[in-house]
């Protein structure tokens, strides 16, 4: 006599319902995990890209070099090419981000797009001898940082070449920064007026990505009195 008993319709419906509930819970849990992982991955790459951009900015500012040009609005007066305002800098770098040769660099904050932009123009074939220049054709344009709500630059250094020669003598940059009351911070570095490069550049980057975030860079120029003396002596040649 066969005692085997088949499942009833009710038992099959209950079993199927339980399996569907298990699959639903599993799928829902996987969706939550996947979403959370995606957000964490996006946050990770955002922080990584941000760190790389800030490191590139620091590298460019550190590499600004002494490059003599003539001031078009000052009777061809010689000066170092370092032109900066609150949200932009022009300088010459021996180590650009793209080209390995000496290049004119332009860093500025595009307020409409809220990005920090880097532009580079190689000087090997197209030397800059006068400043300011209009209609520069930039070889490369790169977005360094995104979601930049504000970008402020301040400078610290000499008022002009005369003050630089008088105060510097044999003193080092650290001594000038810490112990000279005649030096002050300012927000506009006009090369035609100051002629020399700033001793220090301070950059504040304000970003809002869920919360307010501020990055602060302080770049100290490798100031050389020998460079100033040589600059002063060859000035009449221009």
CORNORQUI-V962310 format. One record per residue. N is the residue number from 1. PSI is psi in radians with two decimals (none if undefined). NEAR is the number of other ideal C-beta (glycine too) atoms within 8 Angstrom. Layout:
N_PSI_NEAR ; N_PSI_NEAR
This chain:
1_2.28_2 ; 2_2.04_3 ; 3_0.06_4 ; 4_2.45_4 ; 5_2.25_3 ; 6_2.83_4 ; 7_2.48_6 ; 8_2.89_6 ; 9_-0.69_6 ; 10_-0.76_6 ; 11_-0.70_8 ; 12_-0.73_9 ; 13_-0.72_8 ; 14_-0.77_8 ; 15_-0.77_9 ; 16_-0.71_8 ; 17_-0.74_8 ; 18_-0.77_8 ; 19_-0.73_8 ; 20_-0.68_8 ; 21_-0.73_8 ; 22_-0.81_8 ; 23_-0.71_8 ; 24_-0.82_8 ; 25_-0.73_8 ; 26_-0.78_8 ; 27_-0.72_8 ; 28_-0.73_8 ; 29_-0.71_8 ; 30_-0.69_8 ; 31_-0.76_8 ; 32_-0.78_8 ; 33_-0.76_8 ; 34_-0.74_8 ; 35_-0.77_8 ; 36_-0.73_8 ; 37_-0.70_8 ; 38_-0.73_8 ; 39_-0.73_8 ; 40_-0.69_8 ; 41_-0.76_8 ; 42_-0.74_8 ; 43_-0.70_8 ; 44_-0.85_8 ; 45_-0.55_8 ; 46_-0.79_9 ; 47_-0.70_8 ; 48_-0.84_8 ; 49_-0.69_9 ; 50_-0.77_10 ; 51_-0.69_8 ; 52_-0.75_8 ; 53_-0.75_11 ; 54_-0.68_12 ; 55_-0.71_8 ; 56_-0.75_11 ; 57_-0.80_15 ; 58_-0.73_10 ; 59_-0.75_10 ; 60_-0.79_14 ; 61_-0.64_13 ; 62_-0.48_7 ; 63_0.03_10 ; 64_2.26_12 ; 65_2.93_9 ; 66_2.04_8 ; 67_2.03_10 ; 68_2.28_10 ; 69_3.08_13 ; 70_2.42_11 ; 71_2.01_14 ; 72_-0.52_8 ; 73_0.18_5 ; 74_0.56_8 ; 75_0.67_4 ; 76_0.57_9 ; 77_2.29_11 ; 78_2.60_12 ; 79_2.80_15 ; 80_2.42_12 ; 81_1.63_14 ; 82_1.84_12 ; 83_2.06_12 ; 84_2.55_13 ; 85_-2.81_10 ; 86_-0.51_8 ; 87_0.39_9 ; 88_2.75_11 ; 89_2.35_14 ; 90_2.31_10 ; 91_3.01_14 ; 92_2.29_13 ; 93_2.46_12 ; 94_-0.09_6 ; 95_1.37_6 ; 96_3.00_13 ; 97_-0.50_9 ; 98_-0.93_7 ; 99_2.53_9 ; 100_-0.06_4 ; 101_3.00_8 ; 102_2.32_10 ; 103_2.63_13 ; 104_2.29_12 ; 105_2.45_15 ; 106_2.10_13 ; 107_2.26_12 ; 108_2.79_10 ; 109_2.07_11 ; 110_1.75_9 ; 111_-0.57_6 ; 112_-0.66_4 ; 113_-0.14_5 ; 114_0.87_9 ; 115_2.72_12 ; 116_2.12_15 ; 117_2.48_12 ; 118_2.25_16 ; 119_2.57_12 ; 120_2.40_17 ; 121_2.02_12 ; 122_2.40_12 ; 123_0.03_12 ; 124_-0.78_6 ; 125_-0.24_4 ; 126_1.43_7 ; 127_2.53_4 ; 128_2.04_12 ; 129_-0.27_5 ; 130_2.61_10 ; 131_2.44_13 ; 132_2.83_7 ; 133_2.53_7 ; 134_2.74_4 ; 135_0.85_4 ; 136_2.29_8 ; 137_1.89_5 ; 138_2.35_9 ; 139_-0.60_9 ; 140_2.56_10 ; 141_2.16_7 ; 142_2.44_10 ; 143_1.98_8 ; 144_-0.78_11 ; 145_2.53_13 ; 146_2.90_7 ; 147_0.71_9 ; 148_1.86_13 ; 149_-0.53_7 ; 150_2.65_8 ; 151_1.92_11 ; 152_2.34_9 ; 153_2.37_15 ; 154_2.75_10 ; 155_2.78_14 ; 156_2.24_13 ; 157_-2.70_13 ; 158_2.69_11 ; 159_-0.64_5 ; 160_-3.13_10 ; 161_-0.70_12 ; 162_-0.82_6 ; 163_-0.66_10 ; 164_-0.78_13 ; 165_-0.61_10 ; 166_-0.70_6 ; 167_-0.52_12 ; 168_-0.91_11 ; 169_-2.13_5 ; 170_0.22_4 ; 171_2.61_8 ; 172_2.90_5 ; 173_-0.75_10 ; 174_-0.72_6 ; 175_-0.69_9 ; 176_-0.71_14 ; 177_-0.60_12 ; 178_-0.46_6 ; 179_0.10_5 ; 180_1.97_9 ; 181_-0.24_3 ; 182_-0.33_6 ; 183_2.61_11 ; 184_2.88_5 ; 185_2.67_7 ; 186_2.90_8 ; 187_-0.11_8 ; 188_2.04_8 ; 189_1.68_12 ; 190_1.96_7 ; 191_-0.47_14 ; 192_-0.61_11 ; 193_-0.80_7 ; 194_-0.52_14 ; 195_-0.72_13 ; 196_2.93_13 ; 197_2.72_10 ; 198_2.70_13 ; 199_-0.53_13 ; 200_2.47_12 ; 201_2.22_15 ; 202_2.21_13 ; 203_2.25_14 ; 204_2.19_11 ; 205_2.08_14 ; 206_2.14_12 ; 207_2.50_13 ; 208_1.83_9 ; 209_1.27_7 ; 210_-0.67_3 ; 211_2.79_5 ; 212_2.29_6 ; 213_2.32_8 ; 214_2.26_8 ; 215_2.34_9 ; 216_2.18_8 ; 217_2.38_12 ; 218_2.05_8 ; 219_2.15_11 ; 220_2.17_8 ; 221_2.42_12 ; 222_1.41_5 ; 223_2.34_9 ; 224_2.07_7 ; 225_-0.52_10 ; 226_-0.69_6 ; 227_-0.66_8 ; 228_-0.77_13 ; 229_-0.79_9 ; 230_-0.71_8 ; 231_-0.76_15 ; 232_-0.61_9 ; 233_-0.56_6 ; 234_-0.01_10 ; 235_-0.64_9 ; 236_-0.20_4 ; 237_-0.29_4 ; 238_none_9
